[in-house]
Amino acid sequence: MRFVCQESSMGLFVTLQSNFQHVLQYENLELQLKARSTIPHQELSAAAQHKLKELEEADPECKLGIEECLVLELLRWFKQDFFSWVDCLPCSRCGGPTKHDQGLSPTAEELRWEAQRVENHYCQSCRLPTRFPRLVVVGGGTSWT
Ligand SMILES: [Zn+2]
């Protein structure tokens, strides 16, 4: 019984340590600048101001401020504009349709960016496997690319 307890504690410790190291990446100034250069801040700010004006006209007692509206616009942009949603990727060589095949082993580069799992989108025409690395997000197991 004691052994199981220690094993469980070690698992928790390893998970906490791993997540701690992962979160430290968000403090990297170079990565922050790169992320900020991708975000269309002026466009989102203008949309947030427009949305706030609409909300205030609809409800003069509106408690939301410009920062809340800006966060909502950022979330909308991130989900709807930043990503492209597909069931299967188009073939990276011929652009044709692909189908899921058996998963692939991650390369050293994919592992470096924490892609633990790589989907294989196999082209029916030219038979090329198109790699689709799935990134693990801290606290979840949800993946994104
Ligand atoms: Zn193809």
Backbone and ligand atoms as CSV (ligand in chain L), in Angstrom:
chain,resi,resn,atom,element,x,y,z
A,1,MET,N,N,0.827,-1.201,0.000
A,1,MET,CA,C,0.000,0.000,0.000
A,1,MET,C,C,0.868,1.261,0.000
A,2,ARG,N,N,1.880,1.253,0.799
A,2,ARG,CA,C,2.758,2.411,0.889
A,2,ARG,C,C,3.475,2.667,-0.447
A,3,PHE,N,N,3.865,1.597,-1.117
A,3,PHE,CA,C,4.553,1.707,-2.396
A,3,PHE,C,C,3.677,2.424,-3.419
A,4,VAL,N,N,2.383,2.056,-3.460
A,4,VAL,CA,C,1.448,2.666,-4.405
A,4,VAL,C,C,1.346,4.158,-4.128
A,5,CYS,N,N,1.294,4.493,-2.851
A,5,CYS,CA,C,1.185,5.894,-2.456
A,5,CYS,C,C,2.406,6.686,-2.932
A,6,GLN,N,N,3.599,6.138,-2.727
A,6,GLN,CA,C,4.810,6.829,-3.149
A,6,GLN,C,C,4.859,6.947,-4.673
A,7,GLU,N,N,4.436,5.894,-5.342
A,7,GLU,CA,C,4.442,5.921,-6.803
A,7,GLU,C,C,3.501,7.006,-7.314
A,8,SER,N,N,2.332,7.104,-6.682
A,8,SER,CA,C,1.363,8.119,-7.074
A,8,SER,C,C,1.910,9.519,-6.820
A,9,SER,N,N,2.583,9.701,-5.691
A,9,SER,CA,C,3.179,11.005,-5.371
A,9,SER,C,C,4.262,11.369,-6.368
A,10,MET,N,N,5.052,10.394,-6.768
A,10,MET,CA,C,6.094,10.660,-7.756
A,10,MET,C,C,5.479,11.050,-9.088
A,11,GLY,N,N,4.383,10.387,-9.463
A,11,GLY,CA,C,3.706,10.724,-10.709
A,11,GLY,C,C,3.198,12.153,-10.678
A,12,LEU,N,N,2.626,12.531,-9.549
A,12,LEU,CA,C,2.133,13.900,-9.393
A,12,LEU,C,C,3.291,14.894,-9.459
A,13,PHE,N,N,4.376,14.564,-8.789
A,13,PHE,CA,C,5.549,15.445,-8.780
A,13,PHE,C,C,6.101,15.631,-10.193
A,14,VAL,N,N,6.212,14.539,-10.915
A,14,VAL,CA,C,6.741,14.605,-12.285
A,14,VAL,C,C,5.811,15.455,-13.159
A,15,THR,N,N,4.489,15.280,-12.993
A,15,THR,CA,C,3.529,16.069,-13.769
A,15,THR,C,C,3.645,17.550,-13.424
A,16,LEU,N,N,3.741,17.858,-12.138
A,16,LEU,CA,C,3.872,19.264,-11.721
A,16,LEU,C,C,5.158,19.876,-12.262
A,17,GLN,N,N,6.236,19.117,-12.179
A,17,GLN,CA,C,7.524,19.612,-12.671
A,17,GLN,C,C,7.466,19.858,-14.179
A,18,SER,N,N,6.863,18.932,-14.905
A,18,SER,CA,C,6.751,19.060,-16.355
A,18,SER,C,C,5.890,20.268,-16.722
A,19,ASN,N,N,4.751,20.417,-16.057
A,19,ASN,CA,C,3.872,21.554,-16.342
A,19,ASN,C,C,4.547,22.876,-15.973
A,20,PHE,N,N,5.325,22.883,-14.891
A,20,PHE,CA,C,6.046,24.089,-14.482
A,20,PHE,C,C,7.041,24.505,-15.570
A,21,GLN,N,N,7.791,23.535,-16.077
A,21,GLN,CA,C,8.756,23.822,-17.139
A,21,GLN,C,C,8.038,24.319,-18.395
A,22,HIS,N,N,6.890,23.725,-18.683
A,22,HIS,CA,C,6.126,24.121,-19.868
A,22,HIS,C,C,5.656,25.580,-19.753
A,23,VAL,N,N,5.131,25.934,-18.581
A,23,VAL,CA,C,4.609,27.283,-18.382
A,23,VAL,C,C,5.715,28.335,-18.483
A,24,LEU,N,N,6.931,27.966,-18.104
A,24,LEU,CA,C,8.046,28.919,-18.197
A,24,LEU,C,C,8.287,29.380,-19.631
A,25,GLN,N,N,7.902,28.571,-20.610
A,25,GLN,CA,C,8.050,28.976,-22.016
A,25,GLN,C,C,7.275,30.262,-22.296
A,26,TYR,N,N,6.160,30.469,-21.567
A,26,TYR,CA,C,5.334,31.652,-21.810
A,26,TYR,C,C,6.032,32.934,-21.361
A,27,GLU,N,N,7.102,32.808,-20.589
A,27,GLU,CA,C,7.867,33.969,-20.130
A,27,GLU,C,C,8.951,34.367,-21.128
A,28,ASN,N,N,9.146,33.590,-22.169
A,28,ASN,CA,C,10.171,33.863,-23.164
A,28,ASN,C,C,9.777,35.106,-23.976
A,29,LEU,N,N,10.557,36.190,-23.831
A,29,LEU,CA,C,10.211,37.466,-24.480
A,29,LEU,C,C,10.201,37.365,-25.997
A,30,GLU,N,N,11.119,36.575,-26.541
A,30,GLU,CA,C,11.172,36.412,-28.000
A,30,GLU,C,C,9.881,35.760,-28.518
A,31,LEU,N,N,9.406,34.735,-27.802
A,31,LEU,CA,C,8.160,34.068,-28.201
A,31,LEU,C,C,6.955,34.994,-28.004
A,32,GLN,N,N,6.994,35.802,-26.951
A,32,GLN,CA,C,5.895,36.751,-26.731
A,32,GLN,C,C,5.818,37.762,-27.875
A,33,LEU,N,N,6.985,38.255,-28.302
A,33,LEU,CA,C,7.010,39.216,-29.417
A,33,LEU,C,C,6.492,38.576,-30.694
A,34,LYS,N,N,6.897,37.325,-30.923
A,34,LYS,CA,C,6.436,36.619,-32.118
A,34,LYS,C,C,4.915,36.455,-32.090
A,35,ALA,N,N,4.379,36.075,-30.933
A,35,ALA,CA,C,2.931,35.914,-30.810
A,35,ALA,C,C,2.224,37.249,-31.019
A,36,ARG,N,N,2.760,38.302,-30.408
A,36,ARG,CA,C,2.124,39.629,-30.547
A,36,ARG,C,C,2.157,40.123,-31.992
A,37,SER,N,N,3.217,39.762,-32.726
A,37,SER,CA,C,3.306,40.223,-34.117
A,37,SER,C,C,2.259,39.540,-34.998
A,38,THR,N,N,1.730,38.425,-34.531
A,38,THR,CA,C,0.708,37.690,-35.288
A,38,THR,C,C,-0.694,38.230,-35.021
A,39,ILE,N,N,-0.888,38.788,-33.847
A,39,ILE,CA,C,-2.220,39.253,-33.437
A,39,ILE,C,C,-2.530,40.607,-34.083
A,40,PRO,N,N,-3.662,40.719,-34.784
A,40,PRO,CA,C,-4.024,42.003,-35.405
A,40,PRO,C,C,-4.640,42.939,-34.356
A,41,HIS,N,N,-3.768,43.531,-33.537
A,41,HIS,CA,C,-4.226,44.286,-32.367
A,41,HIS,C,C,-5.139,45.457,-32.733
A,42,GLN,N,N,-4.780,46.229,-33.764
A,42,GLN,CA,C,-5.606,47.394,-34.128
A,42,GLN,C,C,-6.998,46.962,-34.570
A,43,GLU,N,N,-7.055,45.895,-35.361
A,43,GLU,CA,C,-8.338,45.370,-35.833
A,43,GLU,C,C,-9.196,44.890,-34.652
A,44,LEU,N,N,-8.578,44.178,-33.728
A,44,LEU,CA,C,-9.313,43.670,-32.566
A,44,LEU,C,C,-9.742,44.803,-31.648
A,45,SER,N,N,-8.884,45.796,-31.499
A,45,SER,CA,C,-9.207,46.938,-30.647
A,45,SER,C,C,-10.395,47.718,-31.217
A,46,ALA,N,N,-10.397,47.917,-32.534
A,46,ALA,CA,C,-11.512,48.633,-33.181
A,46,ALA,C,C,-12.808,47.838,-33.030
A,47,ALA,N,N,-12.727,46.521,-33.211
A,47,ALA,CA,C,-13.922,45.677,-33.060
A,47,ALA,C,C,-14.419,45.694,-31.622
A,48,ALA,N,N,-13.492,45.718,-30.661
A,48,ALA,CA,C,-13.872,45.755,-29.247
A,48,ALA,C,C,-14.565,47.078,-28.917
A,49,GLN,N,N,-14.042,48.172,-29.450
A,49,GLN,CA,C,-14.671,49.477,-29.199
A,49,GLN,C,C,-16.071,49.529,-29.800
A,50,HIS,N,N,-16.217,48.960,-31.000
A,50,HIS,CA,C,-17.527,48.915,-31.654
A,50,HIS,C,C,-18.507,48.081,-30.821
A,51,LYS,N,N,-18.033,46.911,-30.349
A,51,LYS,CA,C,-18.880,46.018,-29.549
A,51,LYS,C,C,-19.285,46.682,-28.233
A,52,LEU,N,N,-18.342,47.376,-27.599
A,52,LEU,CA,C,-18.639,48.059,-26.330
A,52,LEU,C,C,-19.688,49.147,-26.543
A,53,LYS,N,N,-19.567,49.867,-27.649
A,53,LYS,CA,C,-20.547,50.915,-27.954
A,53,LYS,C,C,-21.939,50.313,-28.129
A,54,GLU,N,N,-22.011,49.183,-28.836
A,54,GLU,CA,C,-23.295,48.484,-29.024
A,54,GLU,C,C,-23.879,48.042,-27.688
A,55,LEU,N,N,-23.017,47.472,-26.851
A,55,LEU,CA,C,-23.484,46.988,-25.540
A,55,LEU,C,C,-23.986,48.133,-24.664
A,56,GLU,N,N,-23.271,49.246,-24.698
A,56,GLU,CA,C,-23.674,50.401,-23.878
A,56,GLU,C,C,-24.966,51.023,-24.391
A,57,GLU,N,N,-25.163,50.995,-25.710
A,57,GLU,CA,C,-26.422,51.515,-26.270
A,57,GLU,C,C,-27.583,50.603,-25.898
A,58,ALA,N,N,-27.335,49.288,-25.895
A,58,ALA,CA,C,-28.387,48.328,-25.552
A,58,ALA,C,C,-28.692,48.339,-24.060
A,59,ASP,N,N,-27.660,48.589,-23.255
A,59,ASP,CA,C,-27.835,48.572,-21.801
A,59,ASP,C,C,-26.939,49.645,-21.184
A,60,PRO,N,N,-27.502,50.819,-20.871
A,60,PRO,CA,C,-26.686,51.899,-20.294
A,60,PRO,C,C,-26.021,51.509,-18.967
A,61,GLU,N,N,-26.539,50.475,-18.312
A,61,GLU,CA,C,-25.948,50.012,-17.051
A,61,GLU,C,C,-24.878,48.942,-17.282
A,62,CYS,N,N,-24.470,48.734,-18.521
A,62,CYS,CA,C,-23.497,47.687,-18.880
A,62,CYS,C,C,-22.236,47.817,-18.025
A,63,LYS,N,N,-21.847,46.694,-17.452
A,63,LYS,CA,C,-20.680,46.702,-16.554
A,63,LYS,C,C,-19.376,46.318,-17.266
A,64,LEU,N,N,-19.493,45.916,-18.526
A,64,LEU,CA,C,-18.272,45.515,-19.251
A,64,LEU,C,C,-17.472,46.740,-19.658
A,65,GLY,N,N,-16.156,46.585,-19.678
A,65,GLY,CA,C,-15.267,47.647,-20.122
A,65,GLY,C,C,-14.565,47.239,-21.403
A,66,ILE,N,N,-13.705,48.125,-21.882
A,66,ILE,CA,C,-13.014,47.861,-23.140
A,66,ILE,C,C,-12.096,46.643,-23.043
A,67,GLU,N,N,-11.488,46.408,-21.876
A,67,GLU,CA,C,-10.590,45.254,-21.751
A,67,GLU,C,C,-11.342,43.935,-21.881
A,68,GLU,N,N,-12.523,43.855,-21.278
A,68,GLU,CA,C,-13.320,42.622,-21.409
A,68,GLU,C,C,-13.730,42.401,-22.861
A,69,CYS,N,N,-14.128,43.475,-23.532
A,69,CYS,CA,C,-14.515,43.346,-24.946
A,69,CYS,C,C,-13.310,42.953,-25.801
A,70,LEU,N,N,-12.142,43.485,-25.464
A,70,LEU,CA,C,-10.940,43.137,-26.219
A,70,LEU,C,C,-10.575,41.664,-26.028
A,71,VAL,N,N,-10.719,41.153,-24.810
A,71,VAL,CA,C,-10.450,39.726,-24.563
A,71,VAL,C,C,-11.421,38.866,-25.369
A,72,LEU,N,N,-12.696,39.267,-25.403
A,72,LEU,CA,C,-13.687,38.503,-26.174
A,72,LEU,C,C,-13.340,38.511,-27.664
A,73,GLU,N,N,-12.908,39.666,-28.170
A,73,GLU,CA,C,-12.506,39.744,-29.584
A,73,GLU,C,C,-11.265,38.887,-29.850
A,74,LEU,N,N,-10.331,38.891,-28.910
A,74,LEU,CA,C,-9.131,38.061,-29.058
A,74,LEU,C,C,-9.499,36.580,-29.092
A,75,LEU,N,N,-10.397,36.160,-28.215
A,75,LEU,CA,C,-10.832,34.763,-28.200
A,75,LEU,C,C,-11.542,34.392,-29.501
A,76,ARG,N,N,-12.407,35.291,-29.977
A,76,ARG,CA,C,-13.116,35.034,-31.237
A,76,ARG,C,C,-12.117,34.907,-32.383
A,77,TRP,N,N,-11.166,35.844,-32.461
A,77,TRP,CA,C,-10.154,35.814,-33.527
A,77,TRP,C,C,-9.322,34.531,-33.452
A,78,PHE,N,N,-8.912,34.163,-32.235
A,78,PHE,CA,C,-8.056,32.986,-32.068
A,78,PHE,C,C,-8.756,31.724,-32.568
A,79,LYS,N,N,-10.023,31.592,-32.228
A,79,LYS,CA,C,-10.749,30.379,-32.619
A,79,LYS,C,C,-11.206,30.394,-34.073
A,80,GLN,N,N,-11.692,31.538,-34.543
A,80,GLN,CA,C,-12.327,31.564,-35.864
A,80,GLN,C,C,-11.405,31.993,-37.001
A,81,ASP,N,N,-10.446,32.878,-36.726
A,81,ASP,CA,C,-9.618,33.411,-37.812
A,81,ASP,C,C,-8.201,32.842,-37.814
A,82,PHE,N,N,-7.630,32.655,-36.639
A,82,PHE,CA,C,-6.240,32.203,-36.559
A,82,PHE,C,C,-6.103,30.769,-37.031
A,83,PHE,N,N,-7.032,29.907,-36.639
A,83,PHE,CA,C,-6.985,28.504,-37.018
A,83,PHE,C,C,-7.809,28.236,-38.265
A,84,SER,N,N,-7.415,27.216,-38.984
A,84,SER,CA,C,-8.242,26.666,-40.048
A,84,SER,C,C,-8.680,25.293,-39.567
A,85,TRP,N,N,-9.958,25.023,-39.598
A,85,TRP,CA,C,-10.488,23.759,-39.090
A,85,TRP,C,C,-10.719,22.804,-40.245
A,86,VAL,N,N,-10.157,21.612,-40.129
A,86,VAL,CA,C,-10.324,20.594,-41.162
A,86,VAL,C,C,-10.520,19.232,-40.505
A,87,ASP,N,N,-11.158,18.324,-41.207
A,87,ASP,CA,C,-11.220,16.940,-40.734
A,87,ASP,C,C,-9.932,16.231,-41.124
A,88,CYS,N,N,-9.562,16.365,-42.388
A,88,CYS,CA,C,-8.301,15.817,-42.881
A,88,CYS,C,C,-7.564,16.921,-43.629
A,89,LEU,N,N,-6.258,16.959,-43.462
A,89,LEU,CA,C,-5.443,17.958,-44.154
A,89,LEU,C,C,-5.422,17.675,-45.648
A,90,PRO,N,N,-5.314,18.710,-46.469
A,90,PRO,CA,C,-5.056,18.446,-47.884
A,90,PRO,C,C,-3.626,17.929,-48.023
A,91,CYS,N,N,-3.397,17.139,-49.038
A,91,CYS,CA,C,-2.063,16.576,-49.273
A,91,CYS,C,C,-1.046,17.704,-49.440
A,92,SER,N,N,0.095,17.569,-48.763
A,92,SER,CA,C,1.110,18.627,-48.826
A,92,SER,C,C,1.836,18.644,-50.170
A,93,ARG,N,N,1.674,17.627,-50.981
A,93,ARG,CA,C,2.312,17.612,-52.304
A,93,ARG,C,C,1.332,18.015,-53.400
A,94,CYS,N,N,0.203,17.298,-53.496
A,94,CYS,CA,C,-0.709,17.533,-54.632
A,94,CYS,C,C,-1.972,18.316,-54.244
A,95,GLY,N,N,-2.187,18.522,-52.946
A,95,GLY,CA,C,-3.367,19.274,-52.509
A,95,GLY,C,C,-4.637,18.453,-52.510
A,96,GLY,N,N,-4.541,17.181,-52.856
A,96,GLY,CA,C,-5.716,16.320,-52.915
A,96,GLY,C,C,-6.215,15.907,-51.542
A,97,PRO,N,N,-7.362,15.241,-51.513
A,97,PRO,CA,C,-7.930,14.803,-50.236
A,97,PRO,C,C,-7.100,13.682,-49.605
A,98,THR,N,N,-7.112,13.627,-48.288
A,98,THR,CA,C,-6.381,12.589,-47.557
A,98,THR,C,C,-7.338,11.858,-46.637
A,99,LYS,N,N,-6.871,10.728,-46.123
A,99,LYS,CA,C,-7.611,9.968,-45.119
A,99,LYS,C,C,-6.677,9.663,-43.968
A,100,HIS,N,N,-7.271,9.518,-42.776
A,100,HIS,CA,C,-6.462,9.137,-41.617
A,100,HIS,C,C,-5.906,7.732,-41.828
A,101,ASP,N,N,-4.632,7.578,-41.491
A,101,ASP,CA,C,-4.007,6.264,-41.493
A,101,ASP,C,C,-3.396,6.065,-40.114
A,102,GLN,N,N,-2.676,4.977,-39.927
A,102,GLN,CA,C,-2.044,4.739,-38.633
A,102,GLN,C,C,-1.137,5.912,-38.258
A,103,GLY,N,N,-1.087,6.217,-36.958
A,103,GLY,CA,C,-0.266,7.318,-36.489
A,103,GLY,C,C,1.212,7.104,-36.790
A,104,LEU,N,N,1.964,8.212,-36.790
A,104,LEU,CA,C,3.391,8.176,-37.052
A,104,LEU,C,C,4.145,8.484,-35.767
A,105,SER,N,N,5.385,8.034,-35.697
A,105,SER,CA,C,6.231,8.366,-34.555
A,105,SER,C,C,6.700,9.803,-34.690
A,106,PRO,N,N,6.651,10.560,-33.602
A,106,PRO,CA,C,7.118,11.948,-33.684
A,106,PRO,C,C,8.624,12.024,-33.942
A,107,THR,N,N,9.025,13.013,-34.742
A,107,THR,CA,C,10.445,13.255,-34.987
A,107,THR,C,C,11.027,13.994,-33.781
A,108,ALA,N,N,12.341,14.123,-33.757
A,108,ALA,CA,C,12.992,14.853,-32.662
A,108,ALA,C,C,12.492,16.292,-32.615
A,109,GLU,N,N,12.314,16.916,-33.775
A,109,GLU,CA,C,11.818,18.291,-33.832
A,109,GLU,C,C,10.386,18.376,-33.304
A,110,GLU,N,N,9.550,17.403,-33.675
A,110,GLU,CA,C,8.161,17.409,-33.189
A,110,GLU,C,C,8.121,17.194,-31.679
A,111,LEU,N,N,8.982,16.332,-31.170
A,111,LEU,CA,C,9.049,16.101,-29.720
A,111,LEU,C,C,9.540,17.349,-28.997
A,112,ARG,N,N,10.462,18.064,-29.634
A,112,ARG,CA,C,10.981,19.303,-29.039
A,112,ARG,C,C,9.848,20.292,-28.776
A,113,TRP,N,N,8.849,20.301,-29.674
A,113,TRP,CA,C,7.706,21.207,-29.530
A,113,TRP,C,C,6.520,20.495,-28.881
A,114,GLU,N,N,6.803,19.369,-28.218
A,114,GLU,CA,C,5.847,18.635,-27.394
A,114,GLU,C,C,4.698,18.012,-28.169
A,115,ALA,N,N,4.958,17.653,-29.404
A,115,ALA,CA,C,3.975,16.893,-30.168
A,115,ALA,C,C,4.197,15.418,-29.836
A,116,GLN,N,N,3.379,14.914,-28.941
A,116,GLN,CA,C,3.545,13.527,-28.496
A,116,GLN,C,C,2.953,12.545,-29.493
A,117,ARG,N,N,2.029,13.054,-30.319
A,117,ARG,CA,C,1.298,12.191,-31.235
A,117,ARG,C,C,1.298,12.860,-32.611
A,118,VAL,N,N,1.503,12.075,-33.656
A,118,VAL,CA,C,1.500,12.624,-35.013
A,118,VAL,C,C,0.510,11.824,-35.853
A,119,GLU,N,N,-0.508,12.525,-36.331
A,119,GLU,CA,C,-1.484,11.867,-37.206
A,119,GLU,C,C,-0.908,11.750,-38.607
A,120,ASN,N,N,-1.351,10.737,-39.296
A,120,ASN,CA,C,-0.921,10.497,-40.668
A,120,ASN,C,C,-2.120,10.707,-41.583
A,121,HIS,N,N,-2.084,11.786,-42.357
A,121,HIS,CA,C,-3.150,12.055,-43.328
A,121,HIS,C,C,-2.607,11.595,-44.681
A,122,TYR,N,N,-3.077,10.432,-45.075
A,122,TYR,CA,C,-2.499,9.721,-46.214
A,122,TYR,C,C,-3.240,10.068,-47.503
A,123,CYS,N,N,-2.478,10.517,-48.501
A,123,CYS,CA,C,-3.067,10.919,-49.779
A,123,CYS,C,C,-3.444,9.682,-50.600
A,124,GLN,N,N,-4.686,9.658,-51.070
A,124,GLN,CA,C,-5.164,8.542,-51.864
A,124,GLN,C,C,-4.610,8.590,-53.292
A,125,SER,N,N,-4.226,9.786,-53.754
A,125,SER,CA,C,-3.730,9.918,-55.132
A,125,SER,C,C,-2.230,9.648,-55.237
A,126,CYS,N,N,-1.429,10.427,-54.525
A,126,CYS,CA,C,0.025,10.302,-54.705
A,126,CYS,C,C,0.674,9.497,-53.575
A,127,ARG,N,N,-0.132,9.027,-52.624
A,127,ARG,CA,C,0.313,8.137,-51.542
A,127,ARG,C,C,1.317,8.781,-50.582
A,128,LEU,N,N,1.335,10.098,-50.531
A,128,LEU,CA,C,2.240,10.781,-49.611
A,128,LEU,C,C,1.562,10.921,-48.240
A,129,PRO,N,N,2.246,10.540,-47.165
A,129,PRO,CA,C,1.701,10.826,-45.834
A,129,PRO,C,C,1.971,12.285,-45.476
A,130,THR,N,N,0.931,13.016,-45.093
A,130,THR,CA,C,1.102,14.375,-44.608
A,130,THR,C,C,1.036,14.326,-43.089
A,131,ARG,N,N,2.093,14.788,-42.442
A,131,ARG,CA,C,2.204,14.722,-40.983
A,131,ARG,C,C,1.340,15.807,-40.341
A,132,PHE,N,N,0.692,15.457,-39.231
A,132,PHE,CA,C,-0.140,16.401,-38.486
A,132,PHE,C,C,0.184,16.241,-37.000
A,133,PRO,N,N,1.251,16.954,-36.546
A,133,PRO,CA,C,1.648,16.838,-35.141
A,133,PRO,C,C,0.578,17.434,-34.228
A,134,ARG,N,N,0.292,16.730,-33.160
A,134,ARG,CA,C,-0.707,17.200,-32.192
A,134,ARG,C,C,0.039,17.641,-30.940
A,135,LEU,N,N,-0.148,18.896,-30.577
A,135,LEU,CA,C,0.566,19.470,-29.443
A,135,LEU,C,C,-0.260,19.294,-28.178
A,136,VAL,N,N,0.399,18.935,-27.104
A,136,VAL,CA,C,-0.288,18.752,-25.832
A,136,VAL,C,C,-0.307,20.084,-25.105
A,137,VAL,N,N,-1.483,20.479,-24.644
A,137,VAL,CA,C,-1.649,21.723,-23.902
A,137,VAL,C,C,-1.638,21.394,-22.416
A,138,VAL,N,N,-0.926,22.195,-21.641
A,138,VAL,CA,C,-0.812,21.967,-20.198
A,138,VAL,C,C,-2.192,21.917,-19.554
A,139,GLY,N,N,-2.367,20.940,-18.684
A,139,GLY,CA,C,-3.599,20.848,-17.916
A,139,GLY,C,C,-4.704,20.132,-18.658
A,140,GLY,N,N,-4.456,19.719,-19.856
A,140,GLY,CA,C,-5.533,19.115,-20.591
A,140,GLY,C,C,-5.179,17.801,-21.208
A,141,GLY,N,N,-4.512,17.805,-22.258
A,141,GLY,CA,C,-4.369,16.633,-23.074
A,141,GLY,C,C,-5.068,16.953,-24.377
A,142,THR,N,N,-5.711,18.102,-24.400
A,142,THR,CA,C,-6.270,18.604,-25.638
A,142,THR,C,C,-5.109,18.980,-26.531
A,143,SER,N,N,-5.293,18.864,-27.798
A,143,SER,CA,C,-4.192,19.182,-28.678
A,143,SER,C,C,-4.597,20.217,-29.704
A,144,TRP,N,N,-3.606,20.899,-30.192
A,144,TRP,CA,C,-3.827,21.865,-31.261
A,144,TRP,C,C,-2.572,21.941,-32.090
A,145,THR,N,N,-2.708,22.467,-33.278
A,145,THR,CA,C,-1.549,22.613,-34.146
A,145,THR,C,C,-1.512,24.003,-34.697
L,1,ZN,ZN,ZN,-1.108,13.854,-52.851
